Amino acid sequence: MKKIAFGCDHVGFILKEEILAHLRNRGVEAIDKGTWSTERTDYPHFARSVAQAVIGGEAEGGLLICGTGVGISIAANKFPGIRAVVCSEPYSARLSRQHNNTNVLAFGSRVVGGELAKMIVDAWLDAEFEGGRHQMRVEAIAALEQQID
Ligand code: RB5
């Protein structure tokens, strides 16, 4: 992925700045969807901005940070077409791309440090969806969104 939308709440702000620098070093363009300070705010707003950027095609994928990564990933997953995963290690991040075709990665600034967060982000950005037997499973998730069966 070469263009991503990036959002966080106030708890994730410091880590977002660190990861933004890392993305620049990697040559990944990041659209910063806020928040832009440690002033208290609410994570659903930033989940929405990132999810809409991904669904609308402004970005290929999204990154989200809150304290745990949990609330902000739950919020993002409310948008049909978003497959958000919260990860605290690189293995799940990689497999979530290869098998689940995740398009949003979330993590927690109170859970992972900066260096581990960079490893998680790198694993996720470097991995590609494998398709094949995983394709119909991802399509079955989309069918659940439509309440088809
Ligand atoms: C904010 O205190 C905190 O609840 C939020 O960052 C996140 O951890 C929610 O899941």
Backbone and ligand atoms as CSV (ligand in chain L), in Angstrom:
chain,resi,resn,atom,element,x,y,z
A,1,MET,N,N,0.841,-1.194,0.000
A,1,MET,CA,C,0.000,0.000,0.000
A,1,MET,C,C,0.876,1.244,0.000
A,2,LYS,N,N,0.535,2.177,-0.841
A,2,LYS,CA,C,1.355,3.385,-0.970
A,2,LYS,C,C,0.638,4.638,-0.482
A,3,LYS,N,N,-0.682,4.530,-0.240
A,3,LYS,CA,C,-1.420,5.710,0.222
A,3,LYS,C,C,-2.428,5.261,1.282
A,4,ILE,N,N,-2.266,5.781,2.483
A,4,ILE,CA,C,-3.147,5.365,3.569
A,4,ILE,C,C,-3.719,6.590,4.295
A,5,ALA,N,N,-4.899,6.384,4.866
A,5,ALA,CA,C,-5.505,7.390,5.745
A,5,ALA,C,C,-5.165,6.999,7.179
A,6,PHE,N,N,-4.918,7.989,8.010
A,6,PHE,CA,C,-4.394,7.715,9.352
A,6,PHE,C,C,-5.158,8.565,10.365
A,7,GLY,N,N,-5.746,7.913,11.354
A,7,GLY,CA,C,-6.487,8.635,12.379
A,7,GLY,C,C,-6.220,8.084,13.763
A,8,CYS,N,N,-6.473,8.896,14.768
A,8,CYS,CA,C,-6.269,8.475,16.155
A,8,CYS,C,C,-7.088,9.377,17.065
A,9,ASP,N,N,-7.220,8.941,18.321
A,9,ASP,CA,C,-7.790,9.852,19.319
A,9,ASP,C,C,-6.644,10.512,20.093
A,10,HIS,N,N,-6.992,11.238,21.148
A,10,HIS,CA,C,-5.967,11.977,21.902
A,10,HIS,C,C,-4.918,11.048,22.526
A,11,VAL,N,N,-5.333,9.834,22.887
A,11,VAL,CA,C,-4.402,8.882,23.514
A,11,VAL,C,C,-3.388,8.363,22.490
A,12,GLY,N,N,-3.796,8.346,21.220
A,12,GLY,CA,C,-2.926,7.828,20.174
A,12,GLY,C,C,-2.095,8.882,19.473
A,13,PHE,N,N,-2.304,10.148,19.826
A,13,PHE,CA,C,-1.682,11.238,19.058
A,13,PHE,C,C,-0.154,11.146,18.996
A,14,ILE,N,N,0.500,10.946,20.127
A,14,ILE,CA,C,1.980,10.930,20.141
A,14,ILE,C,C,2.503,9.790,19.275
A,15,LEU,N,N,1.881,8.634,19.390
A,15,LEU,CA,C,2.331,7.489,18.589
A,15,LEU,C,C,2.046,7.726,17.109
A,16,LYS,N,N,0.934,8.388,16.793
A,16,LYS,CA,C,0.640,8.691,15.378
A,16,LYS,C,C,1.774,9.521,14.767
A,17,GLU,N,N,2.256,10.500,15.496
A,17,GLU,CA,C,3.336,11.342,14.962
A,17,GLU,C,C,4.579,10.498,14.680
A,18,GLU,N,N,4.875,9.563,15.569
A,18,GLU,CA,C,6.049,8.695,15.383
A,18,GLU,C,C,5.863,7.788,14.165
A,19,ILE,N,N,4.663,7.252,14.012
A,19,ILE,CA,C,4.406,6.344,12.885
A,19,ILE,C,C,4.348,7.138,11.570
A,20,LEU,N,N,3.869,8.368,11.622
A,20,LEU,CA,C,3.857,9.201,10.405
A,20,LEU,C,C,5.279,9.394,9.872
A,21,ALA,N,N,6.229,9.634,10.770
A,21,ALA,CA,C,7.625,9.793,10.351
A,21,ALA,C,C,8.139,8.489,9.748
A,22,HIS,N,N,7.762,7.390,10.343
A,22,HIS,CA,C,8.174,6.075,9.831
A,22,HIS,C,C,7.598,5.851,8.429
A,23,LEU,N,N,6.362,6.223,8.225
A,23,LEU,CA,C,5.735,6.046,6.910
A,23,LEU,C,C,6.430,6.902,5.862
A,24,ARG,N,N,6.772,8.114,6.248
A,24,ARG,CA,C,7.496,8.998,5.310
A,24,ARG,C,C,8.815,8.344,4.895
A,25,ASN,N,N,9.525,7.768,5.866
A,25,ASN,CA,C,10.796,7.095,5.564
A,25,ASN,C,C,10.600,5.916,4.613
A,26,ARG,N,N,9.436,5.285,4.699
A,26,ARG,CA,C,9.130,4.143,3.836
A,26,ARG,C,C,8.617,4.569,2.466
A,27,GLY,N,N,8.329,5.851,2.292
A,27,GLY,CA,C,7.765,6.323,1.031
A,27,GLY,C,C,6.280,6.070,0.905
A,28,VAL,N,N,5.611,5.918,2.044
A,28,VAL,CA,C,4.157,5.743,2.046
A,28,VAL,C,C,3.506,7.098,2.312
A,29,GLU,N,N,2.567,7.481,1.469
A,29,GLU,CA,C,1.852,8.741,1.668
A,29,GLU,C,C,0.736,8.528,2.685
A,30,ALA,N,N,0.720,9.368,3.710
A,30,ALA,CA,C,-0.310,9.260,4.742
A,30,ALA,C,C,-1.178,10.513,4.743
A,31,ILE,N,N,-2.482,10.320,4.687
A,31,ILE,CA,C,-3.425,11.429,4.808
A,31,ILE,C,C,-3.802,11.504,6.281
A,32,ASP,N,N,-3.393,12.569,6.927
A,32,ASP,CA,C,-3.581,12.686,8.380
A,32,ASP,C,C,-5.000,13.171,8.681
A,33,LYS,N,N,-5.820,12.281,9.219
A,33,LYS,CA,C,-7.225,12.597,9.515
A,33,LYS,C,C,-7.435,13.033,10.960
A,34,GLY,N,N,-6.321,13.342,11.678
A,34,GLY,CA,C,-6.459,13.787,13.057
A,34,GLY,C,C,-6.551,12.614,14.029
A,35,THR,N,N,-6.676,12.918,15.258
A,35,THR,CA,C,-6.655,14.201,15.899
A,35,THR,C,C,-5.242,14.786,15.871
A,36,TRP,N,N,-5.131,16.053,16.186
A,36,TRP,CA,C,-3.850,16.742,16.013
A,36,TRP,C,C,-3.274,17.268,17.328
A,37,SER,N,N,-3.759,16.775,18.451
A,37,SER,CA,C,-3.203,17.186,19.748
A,37,SER,C,C,-3.615,16.142,20.796
A,38,THR,N,N,-3.159,16.344,22.018
A,38,THR,CA,C,-3.533,15.438,23.113
A,38,THR,C,C,-4.792,15.924,23.835
A,39,GLU,N,N,-5.457,16.928,23.278
A,39,GLU,CA,C,-6.714,17.396,23.873
A,39,GLU,C,C,-7.769,16.299,23.761
A,40,ARG,N,N,-8.503,16.062,24.851
A,40,ARG,CA,C,-9.452,14.954,24.905
A,40,ARG,C,C,-10.477,15.037,23.770
A,41,THR,N,N,-10.715,13.907,23.130
A,41,THR,CA,C,-11.674,13.836,22.043
A,41,THR,C,C,-12.301,12.444,22.045
A,42,ASP,N,N,-13.009,12.083,20.973
A,42,ASP,CA,C,-13.714,10.795,20.947
A,42,ASP,C,C,-13.328,10.013,19.697
A,43,TYR,N,N,-12.908,8.770,19.897
A,43,TYR,CA,C,-12.345,7.967,18.798
A,43,TYR,C,C,-13.305,7.654,17.648
A,44,PRO,N,N,-14.652,7.551,17.850
A,44,PRO,CA,C,-15.499,7.196,16.695
A,44,PRO,C,C,-15.398,8.182,15.534
A,45,HIS,N,N,-15.155,9.447,15.854
A,45,HIS,CA,C,-15.063,10.465,14.814
A,45,HIS,C,C,-13.917,10.161,13.846
A,46,PHE,N,N,-12.800,9.718,14.383
A,46,PHE,CA,C,-11.607,9.483,13.555
A,46,PHE,C,C,-11.692,8.145,12.826
A,47,ALA,N,N,-12.385,7.198,13.458
A,47,ALA,CA,C,-12.675,5.934,12.768
A,47,ALA,C,C,-13.526,6.214,11.535
A,48,ARG,N,N,-14.485,7.106,11.690
A,48,ARG,CA,C,-15.357,7.470,10.568
A,48,ARG,C,C,-14.576,8.116,9.431
A,49,SER,N,N,-13.718,9.078,9.758
A,49,SER,CA,C,-12.940,9.783,8.716
A,49,SER,C,C,-12.078,8.807,7.932
A,50,VAL,N,N,-11.427,7.903,8.626
A,50,VAL,CA,C,-10.542,6.941,7.959
A,50,VAL,C,C,-11.359,5.936,7.158
A,51,ALA,N,N,-12.433,5.426,7.733
A,51,ALA,CA,C,-13.266,4.445,7.021
A,51,ALA,C,C,-13.820,5.052,5.733
A,52,GLN,N,N,-14.281,6.278,5.805
A,52,GLN,CA,C,-14.841,6.922,4.615
A,52,GLN,C,C,-13.771,7.162,3.552
A,53,ALA,N,N,-12.557,7.464,3.984
A,53,ALA,CA,C,-11.457,7.657,3.022
A,53,ALA,C,C,-11.143,6.347,2.302
A,54,VAL,N,N,-11.208,5.252,3.013
A,54,VAL,CA,C,-10.906,3.940,2.408
A,54,VAL,C,C,-12.048,3.516,1.484
A,55,ILE,N,N,-13.268,3.623,1.970
A,55,ILE,CA,C,-14.424,3.215,1.158
A,55,ILE,C,C,-14.539,4.089,-0.093
A,56,GLY,N,N,-14.289,5.370,0.066
A,56,GLY,CA,C,-14.419,6.300,-1.054
A,56,GLY,C,C,-13.249,6.284,-2.026
A,57,GLY,N,N,-12.182,5.551,-1.698
A,57,GLY,CA,C,-11.047,5.431,-2.618
A,57,GLY,C,C,-9.990,6.503,-2.470
A,58,GLU,N,N,-10.170,7.386,-1.485
A,58,GLU,CA,C,-9.146,8.406,-1.256
A,58,GLU,C,C,-7.833,7.753,-0.806
A,59,ALA,N,N,-7.959,6.640,-0.091
A,59,ALA,CA,C,-6.782,5.905,0.395
A,59,ALA,C,C,-6.973,4.416,0.112
A,60,GLU,N,N,-5.839,3.702,-0.030
A,60,GLU,CA,C,-5.910,2.246,-0.255
A,60,GLU,C,C,-6.223,1.502,1.037
A,61,GLY,N,N,-5.807,2.065,2.158
A,61,GLY,CA,C,-6.031,1.427,3.450
A,61,GLY,C,C,-5.973,2.459,4.547
A,62,GLY,N,N,-6.214,2.015,5.780
A,62,GLY,CA,C,-6.249,2.952,6.893
A,62,GLY,C,C,-5.504,2.437,8.100
A,63,LEU,N,N,-4.977,3.371,8.874
A,63,LEU,CA,C,-4.370,3.075,10.167
A,63,LEU,C,C,-5.126,3.851,11.236
A,64,LEU,N,N,-5.330,3.208,12.395
A,64,LEU,CA,C,-6.061,3.836,13.498
A,64,LEU,C,C,-5.356,3.528,14.819
A,65,ILE,N,N,-5.316,4.502,15.697
A,65,ILE,CA,C,-4.750,4.297,17.038
A,65,ILE,C,C,-5.678,4.904,18.081
A,66,CYS,N,N,-5.990,4.134,19.113
A,66,CYS,CA,C,-6.565,4.696,20.341
A,66,CYS,C,C,-5.784,4.062,21.492
A,67,GLY,N,N,-6.317,4.077,22.691
A,67,GLY,CA,C,-5.559,3.545,23.825
A,67,GLY,C,C,-5.262,2.063,23.667
A,68,THR,N,N,-6.283,1.316,23.276
A,68,THR,CA,C,-6.135,-0.132,23.104
A,68,THR,C,C,-6.221,-0.567,21.648
A,69,GLY,N,N,-6.755,0.291,20.785
A,69,GLY,CA,C,-7.078,-0.080,19.402
A,69,GLY,C,C,-8.451,-0.722,19.293
A,70,VAL,N,N,-9.073,-0.992,20.423
A,70,VAL,CA,C,-10.338,-1.733,20.415
A,70,VAL,C,C,-11.508,-0.852,19.988
A,71,GLY,N,N,-11.709,0.249,20.707
A,71,GLY,CA,C,-12.876,1.083,20.403
A,71,GLY,C,C,-12.855,1.608,18.981
A,72,ILE,N,N,-11.689,2.036,18.537
A,72,ILE,CA,C,-11.590,2.665,17.221
A,72,ILE,C,C,-11.755,1.626,16.106
A,73,SER,N,N,-11.353,0.372,16.357
A,73,SER,CA,C,-11.556,-0.687,15.353
A,73,SER,C,C,-13.015,-1.134,15.323
A,74,ILE,N,N,-13.652,-1.199,16.471
A,74,ILE,CA,C,-15.088,-1.522,16.509
A,74,ILE,C,C,-15.860,-0.490,15.697
A,75,ALA,N,N,-15.539,0.783,15.909
A,75,ALA,CA,C,-16.235,1.857,15.188
A,75,ALA,C,C,-16.018,1.737,13.684
A,76,ALA,N,N,-14.771,1.499,13.275
A,76,ALA,CA,C,-14.475,1.396,11.835
A,76,ALA,C,C,-15.220,0.235,11.200
A,77,ASN,N,N,-15.351,-0.863,11.945
A,77,ASN,CA,C,-16.010,-2.051,11.391
A,77,ASN,C,C,-17.529,-1.880,11.221
A,78,LYS,N,N,-18.074,-0.773,11.689
A,78,LYS,CA,C,-19.501,-0.493,11.464
A,78,LYS,C,C,-19.769,-0.068,10.023
A,79,PHE,N,N,-18.699,0.258,9.281
A,79,PHE,CA,C,-18.866,0.713,7.899
A,79,PHE,C,C,-18.777,-0.483,6.954
A,80,PRO,N,N,-19.837,-0.764,6.179
A,80,PRO,CA,C,-19.784,-1.864,5.227
A,80,PRO,C,C,-18.589,-1.707,4.281
A,81,GLY,N,N,-17.855,-2.776,4.095
A,81,GLY,CA,C,-16.666,-2.734,3.240
A,81,GLY,C,C,-15.377,-2.568,4.022
A,82,ILE,N,N,-15.501,-2.171,5.277
A,82,ILE,CA,C,-14.301,-2.054,6.115
A,82,ILE,C,C,-14.066,-3.376,6.845
A,83,ARG,N,N,-12.834,-3.849,6.744
A,83,ARG,CA,C,-12.395,-5.009,7.522
A,83,ARG,C,C,-11.213,-4.525,8.355
A,84,ALA,N,N,-11.521,-4.124,9.586
A,84,ALA,CA,C,-10.501,-3.571,10.476
A,84,ALA,C,C,-10.048,-4.635,11.469
A,85,VAL,N,N,-8.753,-4.687,11.697
A,85,VAL,CA,C,-8.182,-5.625,12.667
A,85,VAL,C,C,-7.410,-4.833,13.704
A,86,VAL,N,N,-7.501,-5.264,14.961
A,86,VAL,CA,C,-6.643,-4.680,15.992
A,86,VAL,C,C,-5.548,-5.687,16.307
A,87,CYS,N,N,-4.299,-5.229,16.258
A,87,CYS,CA,C,-3.145,-6.119,16.418
A,87,CYS,C,C,-2.160,-5.566,17.443
A,88,SER,N,N,-1.545,-6.480,18.187
A,88,SER,CA,C,-0.459,-6.079,19.091
A,88,SER,C,C,0.817,-6.858,18.794
A,89,GLU,N,N,0.821,-7.555,17.654
A,89,GLU,CA,C,2.045,-8.232,17.189
A,89,GLU,C,C,1.976,-8.372,15.649
A,90,PRO,N,N,3.132,-8.528,15.003
A,90,PRO,CA,C,3.173,-8.499,13.538
A,90,PRO,C,C,2.552,-9.714,12.846
A,91,TYR,N,N,2.574,-10.880,13.497
A,91,TYR,CA,C,2.082,-12.096,12.834
A,91,TYR,C,C,0.608,-11.949,12.435
A,92,SER,N,N,-0.198,-11.513,13.388
A,92,SER,CA,C,-1.625,-11.340,13.084
A,92,SER,C,C,-1.851,-10.248,12.055
A,93,ALA,N,N,-1.008,-9.222,12.112
A,93,ALA,CA,C,-1.137,-8.131,11.136
A,93,ALA,C,C,-0.914,-8.669,9.723
A,94,ARG,N,N,0.130,-9.477,9.545
A,94,ARG,CA,C,0.435,-10.047,8.222
A,94,ARG,C,C,-0.673,-10.989,7.767
A,95,LEU,N,N,-1.063,-11.897,8.646
A,95,LEU,CA,C,-2.100,-12.862,8.266
A,95,LEU,C,C,-3.440,-12.185,8.005
A,96,SER,N,N,-3.699,-11.079,8.688
A,96,SER,CA,C,-4.974,-10.382,8.469
A,96,SER,C,C,-5.054,-9.808,7.063
A,97,ARG,N,N,-3.891,-9.494,6.479
A,97,ARG,CA,C,-3.866,-9.062,5.077
A,97,ARG,C,C,-3.972,-10.273,4.154
A,98,GLN,N,N,-3.158,-11.273,4.412
A,98,GLN,CA,C,-3.066,-12.427,3.511
A,98,GLN,C,C,-4.367,-13.219,3.457
A,99,HIS,N,N,-5.027,-13.381,4.588
A,99,HIS,CA,C,-6.207,-14.244,4.648
A,99,HIS,C,C,-7.526,-13.480,4.705
A,100,ASN,N,N,-7.539,-12.342,5.367
A,100,ASN,CA,C,-8.791,-11.617,5.605
A,100,ASN,C,C,-8.915,-10.346,4.785
A,101,ASN,N,N,-7.867,-10.016,4.039
A,101,ASN,CA,C,-7.860,-8.810,3.207
A,101,ASN,C,C,-8.280,-7.578,4.009
A,102,THR,N,N,-7.709,-7.442,5.197
A,102,THR,CA,C,-8.050,-6.275,6.013
A,102,THR,C,C,-7.623,-5.000,5.291
A,103,ASN,N,N,-8.444,-3.990,5.425
A,103,ASN,CA,C,-8.110,-2.699,4.804
A,103,ASN,C,C,-7.909,-1.600,5.840
A,104,VAL,N,N,-8.026,-1.951,7.118
A,104,VAL,CA,C,-7.715,-1.013,8.197
A,104,VAL,C,C,-6.971,-1.789,9.295
A,105,LEU,N,N,-5.883,-1.199,9.765
A,105,LEU,CA,C,-5.113,-1.758,10.884
A,105,LEU,C,C,-5.216,-0.810,12.072
A,106,ALA,N,N,-5.585,-1.357,13.230
A,106,ALA,CA,C,-5.649,-0.560,14.452
A,106,ALA,C,C,-4.686,-1.143,15.484
A,107,PHE,N,N,-4.176,-0.291,16.343
A,107,PHE,CA,C,-3.378,-0.754,17.469
A,107,PHE,C,C,-3.486,0.255,18.603
A,108,GLY,N,N,-3.013,-0.177,19.787
A,108,GLY,CA,C,-3.215,0.621,20.986
A,108,GLY,C,C,-1.928,1.250,21.477
A,109,SER,N,N,-1.958,2.556,21.687
A,109,SER,CA,C,-0.759,3.260,22.167
A,109,SER,C,C,-0.444,2.906,23.617
A,110,ARG,N,N,-1.446,2.349,24.339
A,110,ARG,CA,C,-1.202,1.912,25.717
A,110,ARG,C,C,-0.796,0.442,25.764
A,111,VAL,N,N,-0.757,-0.178,24.581
A,111,VAL,CA,C,-0.460,-1.612,24.516
A,111,VAL,C,C,0.909,-1.869,23.901
A,112,VAL,N,N,1.197,-1.166,22.799
A,112,VAL,CA,C,2.461,-1.399,22.098
A,112,VAL,C,C,3.321,-0.142,22.138
A,113,GLY,N,N,4.627,-0.328,22.191
A,113,GLY,CA,C,5.570,0.778,22.096
A,113,GLY,C,C,5.816,1.133,20.642
A,114,GLY,N,N,6.564,2.188,20.430
A,114,GLY,CA,C,6.789,2.691,19.076
A,114,GLY,C,C,7.461,1.690,18.152
A,115,GLU,N,N,8.496,1.007,18.650
A,115,GLU,CA,C,9.238,0.086,17.778
A,115,GLU,C,C,8.379,-1.109,17.389
A,116,LEU,N,N,7.631,-1.644,18.343
A,116,LEU,CA,C,6.746,-2.762,18.013
A,116,LEU,C,C,5.641,-2.298,17.065
A,117,ALA,N,N,5.121,-1.114,17.284
A,117,ALA,CA,C,4.087,-0.577,16.388
A,117,ALA,C,C,4.600,-0.484,14.955
A,118,LYS,N,N,5.844,-0.067,14.794
A,118,LYS,CA,C,6.426,0.026,13.443
A,118,LYS,C,C,6.537,-1.358,12.806
A,119,MET,N,N,6.904,-2.360,13.589
A,119,MET,CA,C,6.979,-3.734,13.065
A,119,MET,C,C,5.598,-4.233,12.644
A,120,ILE,N,N,4.587,-3.892,13.421
A,120,ILE,CA,C,3.208,-4.288,13.095
A,120,ILE,C,C,2.765,-3.612,11.799
A,121,VAL,N,N,3.030,-2.314,11.708
A,121,VAL,CA,C,2.652,-1.555,10.507
A,121,VAL,C,C,3.377,-2.104,9.282
A,122,ASP,N,N,4.663,-2.356,9.415
A,122,ASP,CA,C,5.443,-2.874,8.281
A,122,ASP,C,C,4.913,-4.236,7.826
A,123,ALA,N,N,4.627,-5.103,8.783
A,123,ALA,CA,C,4.121,-6.441,8.434
A,123,ALA,C,C,2.810,-6.318,7.671
A,124,TRP,N,N,1.977,-5.403,8.101
A,124,TRP,CA,C,0.664,-5.215,7.468
A,124,TRP,C,C,0.814,-4.601,6.070
A,125,LEU,N,N,1.656,-3.571,5.958
A,125,LEU,CA,C,1.832,-2.895,4.665
A,125,LEU,C,C,2.497,-3.803,3.636
A,126,ASP,N,N,3.393,-4.667,4.085
A,126,ASP,CA,C,4.159,-5.508,3.153
A,126,ASP,C,C,3.382,-6.733,2.675
A,127,ALA,N,N,2.347,-7.102,3.371
A,127,ALA,CA,C,1.617,-8.331,3.029
A,127,ALA,C,C,0.531,-8.040,1.992
A,128,GLU,N,N,0.212,-9.074,1.208
A,128,GLU,CA,C,-0.851,-8.935,0.205
A,128,GLU,C,C,-1.878,-10.047,0.369
A,129,PHE,N,N,-3.102,-9.744,0.008
A,129,PHE,CA,C,-4.180,-10.729,0.064
A,129,PHE,C,C,-3.861,-11.885,-0.875
A,130,GLU,N,N,-4.028,-13.103,-0.371
A,130,GLU,CA,C,-3.685,-14.285,-1.163
A,130,GLU,C,C,-4.818,-14.759,-2.061
A,131,GLY,N,N,-6.027,-14.285,-1.817
A,131,GLY,CA,C,-7.158,-14.733,-2.641
A,131,GLY,C,C,-7.381,-16.228,-2.464
A,132,GLY,N,N,-7.653,-16.920,-3.568
A,132,GLY,CA,C,-7.852,-18.368,-3.524
A,132,GLY,C,C,-8.968,-18.758,-2.567
A,133,ARG,N,N,-8.673,-19.699,-1.673
A,133,ARG,CA,C,-9.714,-20.188,-0.761
A,133,ARG,C,C,-10.199,-19.106,0.201
A,134,HIS,N,N,-9.398,-18.056,0.348
A,134,HIS,CA,C,-9.790,-16.976,1.262
A,134,HIS,C,C,-10.780,-16.015,0.630
A,135,GLN,N,N,-10.834,-16.017,-0.704
A,135,GLN,CA,C,-11.701,-15.085,-1.412
A,135,GLN,C,C,-13.166,-15.282,-1.032
A,136,MET,N,N,-13.624,-16.542,-1.068
A,136,MET,CA,C,-15.045,-16.784,-0.788
A,136,MET,C,C,-15.387,-16.500,0.684
A,137,ARG,N,N,-14.387,-16.637,1.561
A,137,ARG,CA,C,-14.650,-16.351,2.980
A,137,ARG,C,C,-14.829,-14.842,3.194
A,138,VAL,N,N,-13.998,-14.069,2.496
A,138,VAL,CA,C,-14.143,-12.617,2.606
A,138,VAL,C,C,-15.474,-12.182,1.970
A,139,GLU,N,N,-15.840,-12.847,0.866
A,139,GLU,CA,C,-17.141,-12.546,0.248
A,139,GLU,C,C,-18.284,-12.926,1.184
A,140,ALA,N,N,-18.109,-13.985,1.956
A,140,ALA,CA,C,-19.143,-14.393,2.921
A,140,ALA,C,C,-19.292,-13.350,4.032
A,141,ILE,N,N,-18.186,-12.709,4.390
A,141,ILE,CA,C,-18.269,-11.616,5.372
A,141,ILE,C,C,-19.092,-10.471,4.791
A,142,ALA,N,N,-18.828,-10.149,3.518
A,142,ALA,CA,C,-19.587,-9.070,2.866
A,142,ALA,C,C,-21.073,-9.419,2.814
A,143,ALA,N,N,-21.378,-10.704,2.585
A,143,ALA,CA,C,-22.779,-11.130,2.565
A,143,ALA,C,C,-23.415,-10.941,3.940
A,144,LEU,N,N,-22.661,-11.149,4.986
A,144,LEU,CA,C,-23.189,-10.915,6.336
A,144,LEU,C,C,-23.573,-9.447,6.514
A,145,GLU,N,N,-22.764,-8.563,5.918
A,145,GLU,CA,C,-23.077,-7.131,6.003
A,145,GLU,C,C,-24.423,-6.829,5.361
A,146,GLN,N,N,-24.709,-7.566,4.270
A,146,GLN,CA,C,-25.969,-7.336,3.552
A,146,GLN,C,C,-27.124,-8.121,4.161
A,147,GLN,N,N,-26.817,-8.953,5.165
A,147,GLN,CA,C,-27.837,-9.807,5.794
A,147,GLN,C,C,-28.503,-10.709,4.767
A,148,ILE,N,N,-27.684,-11.198,3.777
A,148,ILE,CA,C,-28.228,-12.012,2.707
A,148,ILE,C,C,-28.579,-13.404,3.216
A,149,ASP,N,N,-27.718,-13.977,4.046
A,149,ASP,CA,C,-28.038,-15.314,4.569
A,149,ASP,C,C,-27.584,-15.441,6.009
L,1,RB5,C1,C,-9.816,6.816,25.811
L,1,RB5,O1,O,-9.581,6.988,27.170
L,1,RB5,C2,C,-9.872,5.326,25.504
L,1,RB5,O2,O,-11.076,4.791,25.936
L,1,RB5,C3,C,-9.648,5.078,24.034
L,1,RB5,O3,O,-8.416,5.599,23.644
L,1,RB5,C4,C,-9.644,3.630,23.582
L,1,RB5,O4,O,-8.736,2.870,24.325
L,1,RB5,C5,C,-10.937,2.982,23.457
L,1,RB5,O5,O,-11.065,1.809,23.061
